[in-house]
Amino acid sequence: MEPRGMKKWRPFATMPEQFIGLKEIINKQVEVAQPVLTEEQMEQMNFTLIEALHTNKQVYLTYYKNGQSITDTGFIQFVDSLGNLFVFIDEIFELKNKMKLSELIDVRFV
């Protein structure tokens, strides 16, 4: 006898409004609050960003977006501390991503 796995839950997906509502509830339960960084942590991240920009080293970027903490690997292309934004190139898709410095949680060298 073969286990049914997730097939037994498919009838519940036939009601789109209920399915969307349940998905939203599940996503809200997974959300985390954005961490508050100290002045020292922000200064250290700033130094790491500038060093990565000038030496073209690859970095791990951890940032907060839509209630989740996301980690990407990439290269820093541009940093504007006065405009509160930076641009990095994603390692996997090689896409340019603009992001606010206030969303950044952590930066580390690979």
N, C-alpha and C positions, 0 to 999 in steps of 0.2 A: 504494500500500500504506500502510495506516494503522498507526502505531506502537501497540503494545499498552500501553505505559505501565506503570502499577502493576497492571494486571489479571493479569499473569503470576504475581504473588506471592499471589494470593487462595487457592490451594490450601493454603498454609501456615497460613492463618488458620482452617482447619477443625478444627485440633487445639487446643482452647481452652487446655489446660494448658501446652502448649509456647508458644503465642502469649503467654500471660500472663507466662511465665518470660522470654521474649525481651524483652518490653516492660519488665520490671523491670531487666534487665541494661542496656538502652539508657538508662533513666532514671538508673541509678547512674553511668553514664559521663558524664552531663551535669551531675551535681551539682558544686557548688563549695563550698568551705569558707567559713564565716561570717567576714567580715573583722573584725579586732580594731581598735577605734577608740581613739584617744588621748584623754586627758582634755580637751584643747583642742577636738577635733572634737565630743565630746559636749556641751561647754559651748556651742559655736556652734550646734549643733542645738537645744539647749534654748532659746536666745535666739530663734532663728527660729520655733520652735513657739509660744512665748509671744506673739511679735509677730503671727504669723499668726492666733492665737486672738483677740487684742484688736482687730486691724484687719480681720478677716474676709477676708484675702487668700487667694487660691488658691495651693496649693503642690504641688510634685512630691515625693512620698514614695518613697524607695527603701528596701525592707525585705527581710529574709532570711526565707524560708519554705520548708520542705521541700527544702533543698539548692539553692534557686534565689534569685537576686536579682531582685525584682519592683519595677517602678516604676508608681505610680498617681498620678493627679491628683485633688485634692480639697480640702476645707475642714476645718480643725481645729475640732472642737466642744468638746473637753474634754481637759485635760492634768492628770494626777495623778502628779507626780514621786515622791511617797512610796510610792504604790501601784504604781509602775512600769508605768503604762498610759496610753494616750491613745485618744481616739475621733475618727475622722475620717469625713466624709461623702464617698463616692465621687462623682466628677463625672458619670460615665456613667449609673450605675443609681440614684444618690442613696440608697445604702444606708449605714447606720451600721456602721462596722467598728471593733471594739475590738481593740487590739493592744498588746503589751508594748513598752515603750521599749527594751528590750534587743535586740529584733528590728530596730530602726530602724538603717539604714545612713547615709542622707543625707536632708536636707530642704532644698529650694530654692524660692524664689519663682518663679512662672510669669512 
